[in-house]
Amino acid sequence: MKRKIIVAGAGHGGLTAAALLAGKGFDVTVFEKGERENLGHDWEDCTVLSSFEFAGIEPPPARLLRPMGPISYFSPSKSVLLRPEDESLSSTIVYIDRKELLAHLIGICEKAGVNFRFGEEVKGPVIKNGRVSGIKTDKGEYDCGLLIDAAGVLSPVRMNLPGEAGICRMPDEKDMLHTFRALYERNGESSSLPQYCAYFYHNGNRGFDWVIDEETHADVLVASFEKINDEIRDSALEDFRKDHKYIGEKLLRGGYYALIPVRRALAKFVWNGYAAIGDSASMIEPLSGSGISQSIEAGRLLADTVAGIEGGEYTEKNLYKYEYEYFRRFMRNQLRDEATRLLMMEAGVKRLDTMFDKRIITGKEMYGGRYTFKDIALKAAGIISSPSVIPLLCRIGIRNMKIPGLYKTLPREYDEKALRKWENKYNRF
């Protein structure tokens, strides 16, 4: 029997799973607190076209897409600027308006027969007999066989799960990025700097900022692992305008604060009657904070798992295949990105500047590529002459050495004791 499925929140992964499951004959309803015309952040983000092919859903029309250019990275003091050797545009990584993408996915869902309840806020799960059996909203309670949690990093569903579920209800503060993003009108000035400029510890803040020079506007992000306010934002903008003189004063889009997870996926994101996806499960790229592609592909993995469960028994054991397939597909790259992020964030301004200046961090780390003997010799010389960075590099090295073991020891079949042991090792990464 194919039981009723509820999706909490109109996130990319949840909508993908909803469309695929409705297409297989499931009764699927999406509850979303926002109104349809107001959904999505007021800016563009990157995604990978192959994700739509993997998921088996129609990609957005070409008129909504534009290629993403290569990113260049500044050291904290701006003494070093790393640029890719090949600055040709990628044909697979594209920018798309967040509102347009959500509208596209909602259209696919409606064609497949998904029901939508816009303007209805999810308040939490209904728990009965050791499982999620429904959802609470500001307008009532609804029963379901499976609740797909796509309500974001501050999901009221995940945050109100009982302890027995064993799912992290709130990521650590150190894994959350406080952001301000805005698009400003260009003022006619020009810049000799690359189009996409990213900054570590910009203006002394422990975070990751960027400026993107577009034809019609300047795209600015201010992001920190500490809370930011208007004073920090204005100071960052003032500093940006010294180098990127084209950044005007007139706000075109965005201009608000948001909180995003920037960590590897949760060690566990399924329980009896429950499966998290997207930001609800921290399915992101740790270095970029954009998880659109991973969420869409996870939607396919979840839909395949659910469709293969006989009798509609959506237990933790039966849903584990979704978790397993996700980790097999994404874990190694996510953990490598996580190790790099932790290196950048744990280093501090002085040590990170040293690693850029002494060629300990080079384009090979940021863009990939084979190391030459000269690369290795320069890196070794830089490390030897900078003893303060050695403990940090050792910690990062140990983290990277753990990745193959975590990948190989992930239980193929559901075994509660083995899984809890694996989760403990994963959480200590």
VENBELGI-V246468 format. One line per field, one symbol per residue. psi: psi as a letter, one per 20 degrees, with the letter a starting at -180 (. if undefined). burial: 1 if it has 9 or more other C-alpha atoms within 8 Angstrom, else 0. A space follows every 10 residues. Layout:
psi: ???
burial: ???
This chain:
psi: porppppoqm rgghhggggg ghhjjqoppp pphqqgijqq qlaqrqrphi hhggikqprq qhiiqqqprq pqpqrhijhp opqqhojqqq ihpqqqphgh ghhghhgggh hijpqpnqko pphrqppplk rpjaqprija qpqrhpoook jahkpighij qqhihkpohp qqhijpppqp pqpqpqjirr qirrgopqpp lpkipnborr pporhirpop pppqirqqah ggghgggggg ihhmiioahp pgrckrqqpq qmrrqqhpkq aojppqqbhh jlnrohhhjp kgghgghhgg gggggghioq jknmrgghih hggghghhhi gghghggggg ghgghigrgg hggghghjkh pahhhhirrq prhggggggg ggghimhhig gghgghgggh hhghggghjo pgqpogghgh gghggghj.
burial: 0011111111 1111111111 1110011111 1111100010 0111111110 1111101000 0001111111 1111110001 1101000001 0011111111 1101110111 0111001101 1111111000 1111111000 1001111111 1110111111 1000001000 0000111111 1111110000 0000111111 1100011111 1110001111 1111100100 0010110011 1001111100 1111100011 1111110111 1111111111 1111111011 1111111111 1111111010 0101110111 1111111101 1101111111 1111101110 1111111111 1111000000 0000010111 0110010011 0110010011 0110011001 1001000010 011011000
